[in-house]
Amino acid sequence: MLASINSMPCDPVPAFPWPHAGHRNFSTTFPSRKNRRSLRCGTRLQADYCVHLEHDADVEQYWALPHAFTWTTASDKHRYTPHFLIANRDGGGCYCEVQTSFAQLPAQRMETRLAFATLCREQGWRFHCVTDPDVHGPTFATLQKLYLRSLATSADELAACLQRLPELCWPATFREVLNSHPAPPSLAALCSCLFLGHLQADLSQALDLNLMIRGPTRESEGG
């Protein structure tokens, strides 16, 4: 039986405040809306993976480099820090490692990772490995741009946009929604609605004025 998130070690998060307006550094830090703070990530690929964690409705919260594990197996001592601990809305959790390719890891690193996977099975913890193709799939470029632009959305703008959606004619392009009358939604609010799943669209499309939006989800239509 899988353990709950409460049984999975996670260190206290050091003070690292939510970014000021205009902060858009995706290289070693990620401005997380779900965590209301910027997370320090070890690589750009790890920071890019955070976009998917923000987009996944089943993910409630997540921590970067959550805990340094030390343990012994037979005569070997191990030390390992997973890249993420992910808390799901169902109360479960998962440790995660993000690498460009696991086949290229040094033998010692591979051995330590396999030992940690065994430790997780013994404790009932989930452990997941993510590679570059999982992160940089066909929807990533648009998802990242939507997230970046959505950070400027105020609660009032988002509420006004959600109220306006059922009144529009669907399907519609990005341009048509932004030019709708009266009271068109703001660009940031429209990006938020797409990123948060209030609107349905094929996100493998490039994010431009011709992106076709199918319409609101049933939950959004129901208010």
C-alpha positions in Angstrom: 0.0 0.0 0.0 1.3 3.4 -0.9 2.0 5.8 2.0 0.5 9.3 2.3 2.4 12.5 1.7 2.7 13.0 5.4 5.0 10.0 5.8 7.5 11.3 3.2 10.4 13.3 4.6 10.6 16.9 3.5 12.7 19.6 5.1 11.4 23.1 6.0 11.5 25.5 3.1 14.1 28.3 3.5 12.8 31.8 3.2 12.8 32.8 -0.5 10.0 35.2 -1.2 7.5 35.3 -4.1 9.1 37.4 -6.9 8.3 41.0 -7.5 6.4 42.1 -10.5 8.4 41.5 -13.7 10.5 38.6 -12.2 10.7 36.0 -15.0 13.9 34.0 -14.3 13.3 30.4 -15.5 17.0 29.4 -15.5 17.7 28.3 -11.9 14.6 29.5 -10.1 10.9 29.1 -10.9 8.2 31.5 -9.7 5.6 28.9 -8.5 2.0 30.0 -8.2 1.0 26.9 -6.3 3.7 27.4 -3.7 3.5 31.2 -3.6 7.3 31.4 -3.7 10.2 31.0 -6.1 11.7 27.5 -6.0 15.5 27.0 -6.5 16.1 24.3 -9.1 19.3 22.6 -9.9 19.0 22.8 -13.7 17.0 24.6 -16.3 15.3 21.2 -17.2 14.1 20.9 -13.6 12.7 24.5 -13.7 11.0 23.7 -17.0 9.4 20.6 -15.4 7.7 22.9 -12.9 5.5 24.2 -15.7 3.9 20.8 -16.0 3.5 20.6 -12.2 1.7 23.9 -12.2 -0.5 22.8 -15.1 -1.4 19.4 -13.5 -4.7 19.8 -11.7 -3.9 16.7 -9.5 -0.8 18.4 -8.1 -1.6 20.4 -5.0 2.0 21.5 -4.0 5.6 20.5 -4.7 9.0 21.0 -3.2 12.4 21.2 -5.0 15.3 19.3 -3.5 13.1 18.3 -0.5 15.4 16.2 1.6 18.9 14.7 1.6 18.5 11.0 2.4 21.4 9.0 4.0 21.1 5.2 4.5 23.1 2.0 4.4 22.6 -1.2 2.4 24.8 -4.1 3.3 28.3 -2.5 3.3 27.4 0.5 1.2 26.5 4.0 2.4 24.2 6.1 0.2 23.3 9.7 0.0 20.7 11.0 -2.3 18.5 14.1 -2.8 15.5 13.7 -5.1 14.8 16.7 -7.3 11.2 17.0 -6.3 8.6 15.9 -3.8 5.1 16.2 -5.3 1.9 16.3 -3.2 -1.3 15.2 -4.9 -4.8 16.3 -4.0 -5.8 12.8 -3.1 -3.3 12.8 -0.2 -0.6 10.8 -2.0 2.9 11.9 -2.9 5.8 11.1 -5.2 9.5 11.7 -5.2 10.9 12.6 -8.6 14.2 12.8 -10.4 14.5 14.9 -13.7 17.4 14.1 -16.1 18.1 14.8 -19.7 18.8 11.1 -20.1 19.3 8.4 -17.4 21.4 6.3 -19.8 24.2 8.9 -19.6 24.4 9.0 -15.9 27.7 7.9 -14.2 27.6 4.3 -12.9 27.8 5.4 -9.2 24.8 7.8 -9.7 22.8 5.0 -11.3 23.6 2.7 -8.5 22.5 5.3 -5.9 19.3 6.0 -7.8 18.4 2.3 -7.9 19.1 2.0 -4.2 16.8 4.9 -3.5 14.1 3.3 -5.7 14.4 0.2 -3.5 14.2 2.3 -0.4 11.0 3.9 -1.7 9.4 0.5 -2.4 10.3 -0.7 1.1 8.7 2.5 2.6 5.7 2.5 0.4 6.8 5.8 -1.3 6.3 6.5 -5.0 9.4 7.4 -7.0 9.2 8.6 -10.6 11.8 9.4 -13.2 11.4 12.1 -15.8 13.5 12.7 -18.9 13.8 15.6 -21.4 11.2 14.3 -23.8 8.6 14.1 -20.9 9.3 17.8 -20.2 9.8 19.3 -23.7 6.9 17.6 -25.5 4.7 19.2 -28.2 2.7 21.3 -25.7 5.6 22.7 -23.6 6.4 25.9 -25.5 2.8 27.1 -25.4 2.3 25.9 -21.8 5.4 27.8 -20.6 4.3 31.0 -22.5 0.8 30.8 -21.1 2.1 30.3 -17.5 4.6 33.2 -17.8 1.9 35.6 -19.1 -0.7 34.4 -16.6 1.4 35.4 -13.6 0.3 39.0 -14.1 -3.4 38.1 -13.7 -5.3 39.6 -10.8 -8.1 37.7 -9.1 -10.6 40.3 -10.3 -9.4 40.0 -13.9 -9.7 36.2 -13.8 -13.1 36.3 -12.3 -14.3 38.8 -14.9 -12.9 36.6 -17.7 -14.6 33.4 -16.3 -17.9 35.3 -16.2 -17.6 36.4 -19.8 -16.7 33.1 -21.3 -20.2 31.6 -21.6 -21.4 34.7 -23.5 -18.9 34.3 -26.3 -19.3 32.4 -29.6 -17.2 29.3 -29.8 -14.9 28.1 -31.2 -12.9 31.3 -31.6 -9.3 32.4 -32.2 -7.2 34.2 -29.6 -7.6 37.3 -31.7 -11.4 37.0 -31.8 -11.7 36.6 -28.0 -9.4 39.6 -27.3 -11.5 41.7 -29.7 -14.9 40.6 -28.4 -17.4 43.3 -27.3 -18.3 44.5 -24.8 -15.6 44.1 -22.1 -13.0 41.8 -23.8 -10.9 39.8 -21.3 -7.3 40.9 -20.7 -4.5 39.0 -22.3 -3.2 37.8 -18.9 -6.6 36.5 -17.8 -7.2 34.7 -21.1 -3.8 33.0 -20.7 -4.7 32.0 -17.2 -8.0 30.5 -18.3 -6.2 28.4 -20.9 -3.4 27.3 -18.6 -5.7 26.5 -15.7 -8.0 24.4 -17.9 -11.1 26.7 -17.9 -10.8 26.8 -21.7 -10.3 23.8 -24.1 -7.6 24.1 -26.8 -5.0 22.0 -28.5 -1.9 23.4 -26.8 0.4 22.0 -29.4 -0.6 25.0 -31.4 1.8 28.0 -31.2 0.7 30.7 -28.8 -0.3 33.5 -31.2 -3.4 35.4 -32.3 -4.5 32.5 -34.5 -4.6 29.9 -31.8 -8.0 28.2 -31.9 -9.9 27.8 -28.7 -12.7 25.2 -28.6 -14.6 26.8 -25.7 -15.1 26.6 -22.0 -15.0 23.4 -20.0 -18.2 22.1 -18.5 -17.1 23.2 -15.1 -16.5 26.8 -16.3 -19.8 26.9 -18.1 -21.5 25.8 -14.9 -20.0 28.8 -13.1 
